[in-house]
Amino acid sequence: MAQVKDPVCGMVIDSETAKYKSEFEGQTYYFCAPGCKTAFDKEPRRYAHPQQDQHRHHGHS
Ligand SMILES: [Zn+2]
């Protein structure tokens, strides 16, 4: 039994009972709902590395 965080909505869920999961860069991510999984699958980088995204807010080229 392991508690993991849904990277999309931030909800804490149990990895053993989570019905929705995706693999990205060798890591498994768990989701509370199909909508969260779909959002992650569309832009996995955005949710797997949220801090990198913030650095790109400066300027627009
Ligand atoms: Zn969620």
N, CA, C, O and the ligand as a Tripos MOL2 file, in Angstrom:
@<TRIPOS>MOLECULE
protein
  245   243    62     0     0
PROTEIN
NO_CHARGES

@<TRIPOS>ATOM
      1 N           0.8480   -1.1980    0.0000 N.3       1 MET1
      2 CA          0.0000    0.0000    0.0000 C.3       1 MET1
      3 C           0.8790    1.2430    0.0000 C.2       1 MET1
      4 O           1.7220    1.4160    0.8810 O.2       1 MET1
      5 N           0.6850    2.0830   -0.9640 N.am      2 ALA2
      6 CA          1.5150    3.2790   -1.0800 C.3       2 ALA2
      7 C           0.6680    4.4640   -1.5070 C.2       2 ALA2
      8 O          -0.1750    4.3790   -2.4010 O.2       2 ALA2
      9 N           0.9240    5.5500   -0.8420 N.am      3 GLN3
     10 CA          0.1900    6.7520   -1.1930 C.3       3 GLN3
     11 C           0.9780    7.5220   -2.2380 C.2       3 GLN3
     12 O           2.1690    7.7920   -2.0770 O.2       3 GLN3
     13 N           0.2930    7.8610   -3.2950 N.am      4 VAL4
     14 CA          0.9340    8.6320   -4.3600 C.3       4 VAL4
     15 C           0.0710    9.8430   -4.6780 C.2       4 VAL4
     16 O          -1.1000    9.9130   -4.3050 O.2       4 VAL4
     17 N           0.6720   10.7770   -5.3650 N.am      5 LYS5
     18 CA         -0.0440   12.0030   -5.6860 C.3       5 LYS5
     19 C          -0.4340   12.0110   -7.1510 C.2       5 LYS5
     20 O           0.3830   11.7380   -8.0300 O.2       5 LYS5
     21 N          -1.6540   12.3180   -7.3910 N.am      6 ASP6
     22 CA         -2.1240   12.5230   -8.7550 C.3       6 ASP6
     23 C          -1.4570   13.8050   -9.2580 C.2       6 ASP6
     24 O          -1.7340   14.8850   -8.7370 O.2       6 ASP6
     25 N          -0.5730   13.7000  -10.2760 N.am      7 PRO7
     26 CA          0.1820   14.8840  -10.7020 C.3       7 PRO7
     27 C          -0.6810   15.9560  -11.3640 C.2       7 PRO7
     28 O          -0.2670   17.1100  -11.4720 O.2       7 PRO7
     29 N          -1.8610   15.5810  -11.7980 N.am      8 VAL8
     30 CA         -2.7190   16.5450  -12.4920 C.3       8 VAL8
     31 C          -3.4860   17.4150  -11.5130 C.2       8 VAL8
     32 O          -3.4350   18.6410  -11.6100 O.2       8 VAL8
     33 N          -4.1970   16.8060  -10.5710 N.am      9 CYS9
     34 CA         -5.0420   17.5900   -9.6650 C.3       9 CYS9
     35 C          -4.4520   17.6870   -8.2580 C.2       9 CYS9
     36 O          -4.9390   18.4640   -7.4370 O.2       9 CYS9
     37 N          -3.3980   16.8980   -7.9720 N.am     10 GLY10
     38 CA         -2.7370   16.9960   -6.6760 C.3      10 GLY10
     39 C          -3.3750   16.1550   -5.5830 C.2      10 GLY10
     40 O          -2.9460   16.2080   -4.4310 O.2      10 GLY10
     41 N          -4.3860   15.3850   -5.9310 N.am     11 MET11
     42 CA         -5.0600   14.5460   -4.9490 C.3      11 MET11
     43 C          -4.1650   13.3560   -4.5530 C.2      11 MET11
     44 O          -3.4650   12.7930   -5.3940 O.2      11 MET11
     45 N          -4.1980   12.9880   -3.2740 N.am     12 VAL12
     46 CA         -3.4140   11.8440   -2.8150 C.3      12 VAL12
     47 C          -4.2690   10.5910   -2.9370 C.2      12 VAL12
     48 O          -5.3860   10.5370   -2.4230 O.2      12 VAL12
     49 N          -3.7350    9.5860   -3.6230 N.am     13 ILE13
     50 CA         -4.4830    8.3540   -3.8440 C.3      13 ILE13
     51 C          -3.6000    7.1520   -3.5120 C.2      13 ILE13
     52 O          -2.3950    7.2960   -3.3050 O.2      13 ILE13
     53 N          -4.1990    5.9860   -3.4650 N.am     14 ASP14
     54 CA         -3.4770    4.7580   -3.1660 C.3      14 ASP14
     55 C          -3.1010    4.0790   -4.4770 C.2      14 ASP14
     56 O          -3.9590    3.8140   -5.3190 O.2      14 ASP14
     57 N          -1.8120    3.8000   -4.6390 N.am     15 SER15
     58 CA         -1.3530    3.2410   -5.9170 C.3      15 SER15
     59 C          -1.9280    1.8480   -6.1710 C.2      15 SER15
     60 O          -2.0050    1.4200   -7.3230 O.2      15 SER15
     61 N          -2.3270    1.1410   -5.1300 N.am     16 GLU16
     62 CA         -2.8540   -0.2090   -5.3250 C.3      16 GLU16
     63 C          -4.3010   -0.2180   -5.7830 C.2      16 GLU16
     64 O          -4.7450   -1.1550   -6.4460 O.2      16 GLU16
     65 N          -5.0220    0.8130   -5.4340 N.am     17 THR17
     66 CA         -6.4260    0.8480   -5.8250 C.3      17 THR17
     67 C          -6.6860    1.8040   -6.9790 C.2      17 THR17
     68 O          -7.7950    1.8520   -7.5130 O.2      17 THR17
     69 N          -5.6710    2.5620   -7.3650 N.am     18 ALA18
     70 CA         -5.8490    3.5120   -8.4650 C.3      18 ALA18
     71 C          -6.1450    2.7620   -9.7590 C.2      18 ALA18
     72 O          -5.4210    1.8410  -10.1360 O.2      18 ALA18
     73 N          -7.1980    3.1620  -10.4210 N.am     19 LYS19
     74 CA         -7.6030    2.4800  -11.6590 C.3      19 LYS19
     75 C          -6.9050    3.0640  -12.8730 C.2      19 LYS19
     76 O          -6.7950    2.4100  -13.9100 O.2      19 LYS19
     77 N          -6.4380    4.2830  -12.7430 N.am     20 TYR20
     78 CA         -5.8780    4.9600  -13.8980 C.3      20 TYR20
     79 C          -4.3980    5.2450  -13.6820 C.2      20 TYR20
     80 O          -4.0000    5.8500  -12.6870 O.2      20 TYR20
     81 N          -3.6050    4.7990  -14.6270 N.am     21 LYS21
     82 CA         -2.1730    5.0830  -14.5160 C.3      21 LYS21
     83 C          -1.5410    5.1920  -15.8860 C.2      21 LYS21
     84 O          -2.0470    4.6750  -16.8820 O.2      21 LYS21
     85 N          -0.4090    5.8890  -15.8990 N.am     22 SER22
     86 CA          0.3420    6.0840  -17.1310 C.3      22 SER22
     87 C           1.8240    5.9840  -16.8180 C.2      22 SER22
     88 O           2.2690    6.2900  -15.7120 O.2      22 SER22
     89 N           2.5740    5.5490  -17.8180 N.am     23 GLU23
     90 CA          4.0180    5.5180  -17.6470 C.3      23 GLU23
     91 C           4.6450    6.6070  -18.4910 C.2      23 GLU23
     92 O           4.2670    6.8260  -19.6410 O.2      23 GLU23
     93 N           5.6160    7.2850  -17.8900 N.am     24 PHE24
     94 CA          6.3140    8.3380  -18.6020 C.3      24 PHE24
     95 C           7.7450    8.3930  -18.0980 C.2      24 PHE24
     96 O           7.9770    8.4850  -16.8930 O.2      24 PHE24
     97 N           8.7060    8.3370  -19.0110 N.am     25 GLU25
     98 CA         10.1270    8.3660  -18.6670 C.3      25 GLU25
     99 C          10.4680    7.3280  -17.6010 C.2      25 GLU25
    100 O          11.2560    7.5940  -16.6930 O.2      25 GLU25
    101 N           9.8650    6.1370  -17.7190 N.am     26 GLY26
    102 CA         10.1760    5.0520  -16.8000 C.3      26 GLY26
    103 C           9.4870    5.1370  -15.4480 C.2      26 GLY26
    104 O           9.6780    4.2670  -14.5980 O.2      26 GLY26
    105 N           8.6940    6.1710  -15.2420 N.am     27 GLN27
    106 CA          7.9850    6.3390  -13.9770 C.3      27 GLN27
    107 C           6.5050    6.0690  -14.1910 C.2      27 GLN27
    108 O           5.9550    6.3540  -15.2550 O.2      27 GLN27
    109 N           5.8720    5.5150  -13.1670 N.am     28 THR28
    110 CA          4.4430    5.2870  -13.2570 C.3      28 THR28
    111 C           3.7120    6.3800  -12.4770 C.2      28 THR28
    112 O           4.0540    6.6850  -11.3340 O.2      28 THR28
    113 N           2.7180    6.9500  -13.1070 N.am     29 TYR29
    114 CA          1.9220    7.9990  -12.4730 C.3      29 TYR29
    115 C           0.4960    7.4990  -12.3160 C.2      29 TYR29
    116 O          -0.0310    6.8200  -13.1970 O.2      29 TYR29
    117 N          -0.1230    7.8340  -11.1980 N.am     30 TYR30
    118 CA         -1.4700    7.3550  -10.9000 C.3      30 TYR30
    119 C          -2.4500    8.5190  -10.8740 C.2      30 TYR30
    120 O          -2.1030    9.6430  -10.5100 O.2      30 TYR30
    121 N          -3.6800    8.2190  -11.2700 N.am     31 PHE31
    122 CA         -4.6930    9.2700  -11.3740 C.3      31 PHE31
    123 C          -5.9880    8.8600  -10.7080 C.2      31 PHE31
    124 O          -6.3120    7.6760  -10.6170 O.2      31 PHE31
    125 N          -6.7290    9.8620  -10.2380 N.am     32 CYS32
    126 CA         -7.9720    9.6000   -9.5280 C.3      32 CYS32
    127 C          -9.1410    9.4110  -10.4900 C.2      32 CYS32
    128 O         -10.1570    8.8180  -10.1260 O.2      32 CYS32
    129 N          -9.0020    9.9090  -11.7070 N.am     33 ALA33
    130 CA        -10.1160    9.8780  -12.6490 C.3      33 ALA33
    131 C          -9.6000    9.8020  -14.0820 C.2      33 ALA33
    132 O          -8.4690   10.1990  -14.3580 O.2      33 ALA33
    133 N         -10.4250    9.2940  -14.9930 N.am     34 PRO34
    134 CA         -9.9890    9.1840  -16.3860 C.3      34 PRO34
    135 C          -9.6280   10.5400  -16.9870 C.2      34 PRO34
    136 O          -8.7580   10.6250  -17.8540 O.2      34 PRO34
    137 N         -10.2900   11.5900  -16.5310 N.am     35 GLY35
    138 CA        -10.0030   12.9210  -17.0570 C.3      35 GLY35
    139 C          -8.5910   13.3710  -16.7100 C.2      35 GLY35
    140 O          -7.9360   14.0520  -17.4990 O.2      35 GLY35
    141 N          -8.1240   12.9840  -15.5180 N.am     36 CYS36
    142 CA         -6.7680   13.3370  -15.0960 C.3      36 CYS36
    143 C          -5.7500   12.5880  -15.9480 C.2      36 CYS36
    144 O          -4.7370   13.1540  -16.3580 O.2      36 CYS36
    145 N          -6.0230   11.3200  -16.2120 N.am     37 LYS37
    146 CA         -5.1130   10.5230  -17.0380 C.3      37 LYS37
    147 C          -5.0460   11.0870  -18.4510 C.2      37 LYS37
    148 O          -3.9640   11.1890  -19.0310 O.2      37 LYS37
    149 N          -6.1820   11.4480  -18.9990 N.am     38 THR38
    150 CA         -6.2210   12.0130  -20.3480 C.3      38 THR38
    151 C          -5.4130   13.2990  -20.4190 C.2      38 THR38
    152 O          -4.6670   13.5210  -21.3720 O.2      38 THR38
    153 N          -5.5660   14.1470  -19.4010 N.am     39 ALA39
    154 CA         -4.8220   15.4120  -19.3740 C.3      39 ALA39
    155 C          -3.3330   15.1480  -19.3140 C.2      39 ALA39
    156 O          -2.5450   15.8280  -19.9720 O.2      39 ALA39
    157 N          -2.9450   14.1530  -18.5160 N.am     40 PHE40
    158 CA         -1.5280   13.8190  -18.3950 C.3      40 PHE40
    159 C          -0.9870   13.2560  -19.7060 C.2      40 PHE40
    160 O           0.1070   13.6230  -20.1350 O.2      40 PHE40
    161 N          -1.7370   12.3780  -20.3340 N.am     41 ASP41
    162 CA         -1.2890   11.7590  -21.5760 C.3      41 ASP41
    163 C          -1.1050   12.7800  -22.6950 C.2      41 ASP41
    164 O          -0.2860   12.5920  -23.5940 O.2      41 ASP41
    165 N          -1.8680   13.8470  -22.6250 N.am     42 LYS42
    166 CA         -1.7550   14.8910  -23.6520 C.3      42 LYS42
    167 C          -0.4600   15.6710  -23.5040 C.2      42 LYS42
    168 O           0.2260   15.9530  -24.4870 O.2      42 LYS42
    169 N          -0.1290   16.0180  -22.2530 N.am     43 GLU43
    170 CA          1.0740   16.8070  -22.0000 C.3      43 GLU43
    171 C           1.8140   16.2660  -20.7780 C.2      43 GLU43
    172 O           1.8670   16.9250  -19.7400 O.2      43 GLU43
    173 N           2.3820   15.0720  -20.9020 N.am     44 PRO44
    174 CA          3.0240   14.4510  -19.7310 C.3      44 PRO44
    175 C           4.1430   15.3080  -19.1480 C.2      44 PRO44
    176 O           4.3310   15.3340  -17.9310 O.2      44 PRO44
    177 N           4.8820   16.0050  -19.9970 N.am     45 ARG45
    178 CA          6.0080   16.8070  -19.5050 C.3      45 ARG45
    179 C           5.5320   17.9150  -18.5820 C.2      45 ARG45
    180 O           6.1900   18.2440  -17.5950 O.2      45 ARG45
    181 N           4.4070   18.4750  -18.9070 N.am     46 ARG46
    182 CA          3.8860   19.5990  -18.1390 C.3      46 ARG46
    183 C           3.5810   19.1840  -16.6930 C.2      46 ARG46
    184 O           3.7710   19.9690  -15.7630 O.2      46 ARG46
    185 N           3.1090   17.9490  -16.5130 N.am     47 TYR47
    186 CA          2.7380   17.5020  -15.1690 C.3      47 TYR47
    187 C           3.8790   16.7730  -14.4640 C.2      47 TYR47
    188 O           3.9710   16.7850  -13.2360 O.2      47 TYR47
    189 N           4.7510   16.1340  -15.2570 N.am     48 ALA48
    190 CA          5.8600   15.4120  -14.6510 C.3      48 ALA48
    191 C           6.9600   16.3670  -14.1950 C.2      48 ALA48
    192 O           7.6890   16.0740  -13.2480 O.2      48 ALA48
    193 N           7.0770   17.5030  -14.8660 N.am     49 HIS49
    194 CA          8.1060   18.4800  -14.5140 C.3      49 HIS49
    195 C           7.4990   19.8740  -14.4090 C.2      49 HIS49
    196 O           7.8530   20.7570  -15.1900 O.2      49 HIS49
    197 N           6.6090   20.0820  -13.4760 N.am     50 PRO50
    198 CA          5.9050   21.3740  -13.3840 C.3      50 PRO50
    199 C           6.8420   22.5450  -13.1360 C.2      50 PRO50
    200 O           6.5680   23.6530  -13.5970 O.2      50 PRO50
    201 N           7.9450   22.3320  -12.4170 N.am     51 GLN51
    202 CA          8.8440   23.4440  -12.1020 C.3      51 GLN51
    203 C           9.5790   23.9490  -13.3240 C.2      51 GLN51
    204 O           9.9440   25.1230  -13.3890 O.2      51 GLN51
    205 N           9.8040   23.0620  -14.3100 N.am     52 GLN52
    206 CA         10.4750   23.4920  -15.5320 C.3      52 GLN52
    207 C           9.5750   24.4350  -16.3200 C.2      52 GLN52
    208 O          10.0470   25.3320  -17.0180 O.2      52 GLN52
    209 N           8.3140   24.2210  -16.1970 N.am     53 ASP53
    210 CA          7.3600   25.0300  -16.9370 C.3      53 ASP53
    211 C           7.3820   26.4840  -16.4800 C.2      53 ASP53
    212 O           7.2630   27.4030  -17.2910 O.2      53 ASP53
    213 N           7.5350   26.6810  -15.1790 N.am     54 GLN54
    214 CA          7.5020   28.0350  -14.6390 C.3      54 GLN54
    215 C           8.6520   28.8790  -15.1570 C.2      54 GLN54
    216 O           8.5240   30.0980  -15.2770 O.2      54 GLN54
    217 N           9.7760   28.2430  -15.4650 N.am     55 HIS55
    218 CA         10.9290   29.0010  -15.9550 C.3      55 HIS55
    219 C          10.7000   29.5590  -17.3400 C.2      55 HIS55
    220 O          11.3840   30.4920  -17.7610 O.2      55 HIS55
    221 N           9.7540   29.0010  -18.0410 N.am     56 ARG56
    222 CA          9.5490   29.4200  -19.4240 C.3      56 ARG56
    223 C           8.5390   30.5600  -19.5470 C.2      56 ARG56
    224 O           8.1360   30.9210  -20.6530 O.2      56 ARG56
    225 N           8.1400   31.1150  -18.4280 N.am     57 HIS57
    226 CA          7.1450   32.1810  -18.4900 C.3      57 HIS57
    227 C           7.7560   33.5440  -18.8160 C.2      57 HIS57
    228 O           7.0430   34.5150  -19.0690 O.2      57 HIS57
    229 N           9.0940   33.5950  -18.8050 N.am     58 HIS58
    230 CA          9.7430   34.8680  -19.0820 C.3      58 HIS58
    231 C           9.8330   35.1140  -20.5760 C.2      58 HIS58
    232 O          10.3690   34.2970  -21.3240 O.2      58 HIS58
    233 N           9.3140   36.2240  -20.9890 N.am     59 GLY59
    234 CA          9.4010   36.6140  -22.3900 C.3      59 GLY59
    235 C           8.6770   35.6520  -23.3040 C.2      59 GLY59
    236 O           8.2650   34.5640  -22.9020 O.2      59 GLY59
    237 N           8.5360   36.0760  -24.5280 N.am     60 HIS60
    238 CA          7.9160   35.1930  -25.5000 C.3      60 HIS60
    239 C           8.6010   35.4100  -26.8300 C.2      60 HIS60
    240 O           8.6050   36.5160  -27.3720 O.2      60 HIS60
    241 N           9.1780   34.3440  -27.3500 N.am     61 SER61
    242 CA          9.9320   34.5000  -28.5700 C.3      61 SER61
    243 C           9.1810   33.8950  -29.7220 C.2      61 SER61
    244 O           9.6600   33.9270  -30.8560 O.2      61 SER61
    245 ZN         -7.0180   13.6710  -10.3170 Zn       62 ZN62
@<TRIPOS>BOND
     1     1     2 1
     2     2     3 1
     3     3     4 2
     4     3     5 am
     5     5     6 1
     6     6     7 1
     7     7     8 2
     8     7     9 am
     9     9    10 1
    10    10    11 1
    11    11    12 2
    12    11    13 am
    13    13    14 1
    14    14    15 1
    15    15    16 2
    16    15    17 am
    17    17    18 1
    18    18    19 1
    19    19    20 2
    20    19    21 am
    21    21    22 1
    22    22    23 1
    23    23    24 2
    24    23    25 am
    25    25    26 1
    26    26    27 1
    27    27    28 2
    28    27    29 am
    29    29    30 1
    30    30    31 1
    31    31    32 2
    32    31    33 am
    33    33    34 1
    34    34    35 1
    35    35    36 2
    36    35    37 am
    37    37    38 1
    38    38    39 1
    39    39    40 2
    40    39    41 am
    41    41    42 1
    42    42    43 1
    43    43    44 2
    44    43    45 am
    45    45    46 1
    46    46    47 1
    47    47    48 2
    48    47    49 am
    49    49    50 1
    50    50    51 1
    51    51    52 2
    52    51    53 am
    53    53    54 1
    54    54    55 1
    55    55    56 2
    56    55    57 am
    57    57    58 1
    58    58    59 1
    59    59    60 2
    60    59    61 am
    61    61    62 1
    62    62    63 1
    63    63    64 2
    64    63    65 am
    65    65    66 1
    66    66    67 1
    67    67    68 2
    68    67    69 am
    69    69    70 1
    70    70    71 1
    71    71    72 2
    72    71    73 am
    73    73    74 1
    74    74    75 1
    75    75    76 2
    76    75    77 am
    77    77    78 1
    78    78    79 1
    79    79    80 2
    80    79    81 am
    81    81    82 1
    82    82    83 1
    83    83    84 2
    84    83    85 am
    85    85    86 1
    86    86    87 1
    87    87    88 2
    88    87    89 am
    89    89    90 1
    90    90    91 1
    91    91    92 2
    92    91    93 am
    93    93    94 1
    94    94    95 1
    95    95    96 2
    96    95    97 am
    97    97    98 1
    98    98    99 1
    99    99   100 2
   100    99   101 am
   101   101   102 1
   102   102   103 1
   103   103   104 2
   104   103   105 am
   105   105   106 1
   106   106   107 1
   107   107   108 2
   108   107   109 am
   109   109   110 1
   110   110   111 1
   111   111   112 2
   112   111   113 am
   113   113   114 1
   114   114   115 1
   115   115   116 2
   116   115   117 am
   117   117   118 1
   118   118   119 1
   119   119   120 2
   120   119   121 am
   121   121   122 1
   122   122   123 1
   123   123   124 2
   124   123   125 am
   125   125   126 1
   126   126   127 1
   127   127   128 2
   128   127   129 am
   129   129   130 1
   130   130   131 1
   131   131   132 2
   132   131   133 am
   133   133   134 1
   134   134   135 1
   135   135   136 2
   136   135   137 am
   137   137   138 1
   138   138   139 1
   139   139   140 2
   140   139   141 am
   141   141   142 1
   142   142   143 1
   143   143   144 2
   144   143   145 am
   145   145   146 1
   146   146   147 1
   147   147   148 2
   148   147   149 am
   149   149   150 1
   150   150   151 1
   151   151   152 2
   152   151   153 am
   153   153   154 1
   154   154   155 1
   155   155   156 2
   156   155   157 am
   157   157   158 1
   158   158   159 1
   159   159   160 2
   160   159   161 am
   161   161   162 1
   162   162   163 1
   163   163   164 2
   164   163   165 am
   165   165   166 1
   166   166   167 1
   167   167   168 2
   168   167   169 am
   169   169   170 1
   170   170   171 1
   171   171   172 2
   172   171   173 am
   173   173   174 1
   174   174   175 1
   175   175   176 2
   176   175   177 am
   177   177   178 1
   178   178   179 1
   179   179   180 2
   180   179   181 am
   181   181   182 1
   182   182   183 1
   183   183   184 2
   184   183   185 am
   185   185   186 1
   186   186   187 1
   187   187   188 2
   188   187   189 am
   189   189   190 1
   190   190   191 1
   191   191   192 2
   192   191   193 am
   193   193   194 1
   194   194   195 1
   195   195   196 2
   196   195   197 am
   197   197   198 1
   198   198   199 1
   199   199   200 2
   200   199   201 am
   201   201   202 1
   202   202   203 1
   203   203   204 2
   204   203   205 am
   205   205   206 1
   206   206   207 1
   207   207   208 2
   208   207   209 am
   209   209   210 1
   210   210   211 1
   211   211   212 2
   212   211   213 am
   213   213   214 1
   214   214   215 1
   215   215   216 2
   216   215   217 am
   217   217   218 1
   218   218   219 1
   219   219   220 2
   220   219   221 am
   221   221   222 1
   222   222   223 1
   223   223   224 2
   224   223   225 am
   225   225   226 1
   226   226   227 1
   227   227   228 2
   228   227   229 am
   229   229   230 1
   230   230   231 1
   231   231   232 2
   232   231   233 am
   233   233   234 1
   234   234   235 1
   235   235   236 2
   236   235   237 am
   237   237   238 1
   238   238   239 1
   239   239   240 2
   240   239   241 am
   241   241   242 1
   242   242   243 1
   243   243   244 2
@<TRIPOS>SUBSTRUCTURE
     1 MET1         2 RESIDUE 1 A MET
     2 ALA2         6 RESIDUE 1 A ALA
     3 GLN3        10 RESIDUE 1 A GLN
     4 VAL4        14 RESIDUE 1 A VAL
     5 LYS5        18 RESIDUE 1 A LYS
     6 ASP6        22 RESIDUE 1 A ASP
     7 PRO7        26 RESIDUE 1 A PRO
     8 VAL8        30 RESIDUE 1 A VAL
     9 CYS9        34 RESIDUE 1 A CYS
    10 GLY10       38 RESIDUE 1 A GLY
    11 MET11       42 RESIDUE 1 A MET
    12 VAL12       46 RESIDUE 1 A VAL
    13 ILE13       50 RESIDUE 1 A ILE
    14 ASP14       54 RESIDUE 1 A ASP
    15 SER15       58 RESIDUE 1 A SER
    16 GLU16       62 RESIDUE 1 A GLU
    17 THR17       66 RESIDUE 1 A THR
    18 ALA18       70 RESIDUE 1 A ALA
    19 LYS19       74 RESIDUE 1 A LYS
    20 TYR20       78 RESIDUE 1 A TYR
    21 LYS21       82 RESIDUE 1 A LYS
    22 SER22       86 RESIDUE 1 A SER
    23 GLU23       90 RESIDUE 1 A GLU
    24 PHE24       94 RESIDUE 1 A PHE
    25 GLU25       98 RESIDUE 1 A GLU
    26 GLY26      102 RESIDUE 1 A GLY
    27 GLN27      106 RESIDUE 1 A GLN
    28 THR28      110 RESIDUE 1 A THR
    29 TYR29      114 RESIDUE 1 A TYR
    30 TYR30      118 RESIDUE 1 A TYR
    31 PHE31      122 RESIDUE 1 A PHE
    32 CYS32      126 RESIDUE 1 A CYS
    33 ALA33      130 RESIDUE 1 A ALA
    34 PRO34      134 RESIDUE 1 A PRO
    35 GLY35      138 RESIDUE 1 A GLY
    36 CYS36      142 RESIDUE 1 A CYS
    37 LYS37      146 RESIDUE 1 A LYS
    38 THR38      150 RESIDUE 1 A THR
    39 ALA39      154 RESIDUE 1 A ALA
    40 PHE40      158 RESIDUE 1 A PHE
    41 ASP41      162 RESIDUE 1 A ASP
    42 LYS42      166 RESIDUE 1 A LYS
    43 GLU43      170 RESIDUE 1 A GLU
    44 PRO44      174 RESIDUE 1 A PRO
    45 ARG45      178 RESIDUE 1 A ARG
    46 ARG46      182 RESIDUE 1 A ARG
    47 TYR47      186 RESIDUE 1 A TYR
    48 ALA48      190 RESIDUE 1 A ALA
    49 HIS49      194 RESIDUE 1 A HIS
    50 PRO50      198 RESIDUE 1 A PRO
    51 GLN51      202 RESIDUE 1 A GLN
    52 GLN52      206 RESIDUE 1 A GLN
    53 ASP53      210 RESIDUE 1 A ASP
    54 GLN54      214 RESIDUE 1 A GLN
    55 HIS55      218 RESIDUE 1 A HIS
    56 ARG56      222 RESIDUE 1 A ARG
    57 HIS57      226 RESIDUE 1 A HIS
    58 HIS58      230 RESIDUE 1 A HIS
    59 GLY59      234 RESIDUE 1 A GLY
    60 HIS60      238 RESIDUE 1 A HIS
    61 SER61      242 RESIDUE 1 A SER
    62 ZN62       245 GROUP 0 **** ****
